[in-house]
Amino acid sequence: MLENWKDKKNCFIEKKEVESELVFGKKSENQVELCIAIPTFRRTKELFEAVSSALNQKTNILYQIIVVDNDADGNPKVYEIMKKICEQHNNVLYYRNKKNLGMFGNLNRCIQLANSEWITILHDDDMLKENYINNIYAELKKHKYGIIGVFPEFREDIQGQLTESSKCLKTNKIKRIISKLSKGKTVELGIKNFSMNIRVNATGYILNRDQAIDSGGFNEEFYPLDFPFYDKMGSLYGCGLITKMLTIRRIGENEAKNVNTIIGCAKGMKDFTRQLLMEFNRKTNWREQYCAVMFVQNSYDKYNNELSLKEIYEKVEITPFWSYMPKIALKIIQFASWANIIK
């Protein structure tokens, strides 16, 4: 299945008969320069914070925000939140799908509904920092990339409060070091980088709309793996990564913490990395093992999983050499990979 990851299969037509109703807001008569699209499903407080972060941008760039609700039944609290926001801000539109399109289907619908050359995809539990648009728009003028990612700052949701917990601090520290070493510049990524799991992050990336549609969009055959789409965009139209922390990614209880999801995604990571290696005639499998181990390490929480780390490694078929490798050795490999890019 994953061998077809660069195919331009048109995934936008699969659920074209499902209408997305414009509930609140008015389409702009002017061509906006950038659209922030927020796919949502049954979130309230987090959605409000995501939209607020999009509204609080310190910029003179003309932009629009669209919220695309995948809850066909409707949620009274979401309805009230979006009604109030759209009454106060004329650059916000709230759509609701008449039927649930699935996660990838809703992401594709966001791309279709956007009315701009560039689209930022913001998950409904994440946020943009106030300097996001100005930073990313400056790079759009310098480079011709089809997709550009940024560094997220991880925050843990503890009883409704976002905090930089010790768990987040470890992850953020690595990004801050890389950002300092690279002086926050934009680096170009390609298939060799993707095969080391250095790629666009799912939080706050920006797409060229026409090229995203030309690519065929998110393919549900790859679910729950979203990164094949990012890599496809980067491979076909060019990929950049701004080494600045311009977004906030919320860590909380969600499907990504489900042990079966972790196992499924780690297996998918191995298979997909193998496909990437074939692109430049690499037959060694150590990268497959490394990427899978790093994925599990970043996703696994011993307090929230019914299986031990060892049991998960066994199910993902990770060899003992990698499963027993000290974390410091994994970090050295990670830094060496980054050093090759930012030198």
Residue, then its C-alpha position, 0 to 999 in steps of 0.5 A: m500500500l505505502e509504495n504508492w505514497k507519491d501517487k496523485k490519487n484524487c482523494f477530494i472526490e471521494k466524499k464530494e456529495v457531502e455538503s459543508e454548510l456555512v453556519f456563521g460568517k461571510k465569505s470575503e469579497n477580497q482575495v485573502e493572502l493566507c487562510i488558517a483552517i481549523p478542522t474540529f470534532r467535539r472540542t470546546k475549550e481547546l477550540f476556543e483557544a485555537v481560534s483565539s491564537a489565530l485571531n491574536q496574530k500581530t500582523n498586517i497580512l490579510y488573512q481568514i480563519i475557517v473552522v470546519d466542524n466534522d460533528a454532523d449532529g452539532n454541539p450546542k457549546v461549539y455553536e455558541i462559541m463560534k456564533k459569538i466569535c463570528e459576530q465579533h470578527n468578520n474574518v472567521l467562517y464556521y462550517r459544519n459537515k452534513k456527514n462525518l468525513g473522517m479525519f483525513g476527509n475533513l482535512n481535505r475539505c479544509i483545503q477545498l474550502a480555503n480561499s487563498e494561495w496559502i493554507t495553514i492547517l491548525h489542529d483544534d487543540d493546538m495554538l499559534k504564537e502571535n508572531y507565526i504569520n509574520n515569520i512564516y509569510a516572510e519565508l514564503k516570499k523568499h522560497k518556493y516550497g509547496i509545504i513549510g513546517v515550523f517547530p512546535e513548543f510542547r505543553e502538557d494539559i494538566q487539569g485544564q492548564l497548559t504547562e511546560s512539564s518536565k516531559c515537555l521540557k526535554t523535548n523542547k530543549i532539543k528544539r531550542i538547541i537546534s534553533k539556536l545552532s541554526k539561528g532560526k533559519t529555514v532549512e530545506l528537507g528532502i527524502k533522505n531527511f524524511s527517512m531519518n524522521i526529520r520532516v514537517n510536524a503536524t502542528g501549524y504547517i502551511l501548504n500551497r493550496d493549488q499544489a495540495i489539490d494537485s497532489g490529491g490530498f490526504n489518502e485514507e488508505f494510509y490512515p492514521l499516518d499523516f506524514p506520507f502526505y507531508d512527504k509527498m508534498g515535499s517530494l513533489y513541490g519542495c519542503g522547508l522547515i523554519t527552525k523557530m518555535l512558532t506554534i504550541r502543541r498540546i499534550g493530553e489524553n487523546e487517541a495518539k496515546n492509545v497503545n494500539t495507535i502507537i503500535g500501528c503508527a510505529k509499524g507504519m513508520k517502519d514500512f514507510t521508512r523502507q519505502l523512502l530508502m528505496e527512493f535513493n537505493r538504500k537497502t540497510n534497515w537500521r533507519e527503519q528501526y531507528c525511526a520506529v524506536m524514536f516514534v515509540q519513545n516520543s509517544y509512549d507514556k508508562y503511566n497511561n499504557e497497559l503494555s510495557l515498553k518491551e512488549i510494544y517493541e516486540k509487537v512492532e518487531i524492533t530488534p533487541f539491539w535498538s530496544y536496549m540502546p540507551k536514550i543518549a545514543l538515540k539522541i546522538i544520532q538525532f543531533a548528528s542528523w540535524a547537524n548535517i542539515i544546519k551546518 
